[in-house]
Amino acid sequence: KRQDGSASAAPAGGTEYLVSTSVGGESLNLDFDTGSADLWVFSSSLSSASKKGHDIYTASKSPTYQALSGYTWSITYADGSGASGKVGTDTVTIGGTSVTGQAVELATKVSSTFVSDAADGLVGLAFSSINTVQPVQQQTFFDNAQPSLNSPLFAAYLPYNADGAYDFGFIDSSKYSGSINYATVNSGNGFWEFASNSYQVGGSTFSQSGNTGIADTGTTLVLMIDDAVSNYYASVSGASNSATYGGYIFPCSTSLPSLSVDIGGNYATIPGSLLNFQSIDGTNCFGGLQSVGGGTQNIYGDVFFNAYYGIFDASVPQFGFAAL
Ligand SMILES: O=C(CCCl)NNC1=[NH+]CCN1
């Protein structure tokens, strides 16, 4: 239809991609998060300490802001970070896609990780069933935008250490190579979640039958069950699980094997070069694959998207992936 468009996503400190977003005419750099469903922004109601270093949304300066009196929100993410506050609606424009009456959640409290993080808020792109607004749950930007898009889908293009993009309403064939593989999505938990029954380390195949994975642009790394993580690092010479650094580290000189993960019956292969997340001290490096900490739901985060164009298609729903 009319509102298809692409929004540039700039890499910020190697841990996330930020998209310049207009909220009531105010420009904010927001983190697009397919693992949650709240659109929230740093607001003028925050303490000055919390506001430091951030662009701030001031509702009173927006001519199109409408308060939702008595509405509140509160979210805690899997990494323990969180935020909470009050709610209104405003016009939100991302790339060429504009939504009027979008629920905008104004943070009055944010956890310390968000204060030190570059993002001025998040755009939740998971299913609206996990939106935290009370007393009336609100819809995501994507759900609100769908009727004005050519196709009810968006795609995430997040290449390593380069500018990325979020495409709304269309698949950009210039952003990937080869064919797209699709996995049926079970949205029962509110995530873009699919079957992920096995994985491969280098040339060896391991079963994790009954497990699932979620496509989560709001998580930096690839987080898998403990067996998968120990099987992977068993083939990395000098690797150890460091309590100090909270995960697996290894000598930066080590060459890493590839990791392939089953997504709905087809493998996605992440090259070893993308699995060295960052140097700790010039000698040891921190891995891009770490433990999800329990359960049977793996989280395929930005490190995955550094290798694959991800297509979030609400028409089935299904998740598509194609090599960059
Ligand atoms: O919370 C999760 C994991 C969902 Cl299982 N992803 N999204 C996110 N946003 C900020 C930190 N992590």
The ligand as a MOL file (V3000), in Angstrom:
LIG
                    3D

  0  0  0     0  0            999 V3000
M  V30 BEGIN CTAB
M  V30 COUNTS 12 12 0 0 0
M  V30 BEGIN ATOM
M  V30 1 O 14.2510 -9.4780 26.9620 0
M  V30 2 C 14.5890 -10.0690 25.9590 0
M  V30 3 C 14.6460 -11.5880 25.9170 0
M  V30 4 C 13.2570 -12.0830 25.6540 0
M  V30 5 Cl 13.2190 -13.8250 25.9070 0
M  V30 6 N 14.8780 -9.4430 24.7670 0
M  V30 7 N 14.7990 -8.0880 24.6610 0
M  V30 8 C 15.6060 -7.2780 25.3940 0
M  V30 9 N 15.4200 -5.9540 25.4470 0 CHG=1
M  V30 10 C 16.3620 -5.3070 26.2890 0
M  V30 11 C 17.2280 -6.4660 26.7740 0
M  V30 12 N 16.6470 -7.6580 26.1200 0
M  V30 END ATOM
M  V30 BEGIN BOND
M  V30 1 2 1 2
M  V30 2 1 2 3
M  V30 3 1 2 6
M  V30 4 1 3 4
M  V30 5 1 4 5
M  V30 6 1 6 7
M  V30 7 1 7 8
M  V30 8 2 8 9
M  V30 9 1 8 12
M  V30 10 1 9 10
M  V30 11 1 10 11
M  V30 12 1 11 12
M  V30 END BOND
M  V30 END CTAB
M  END
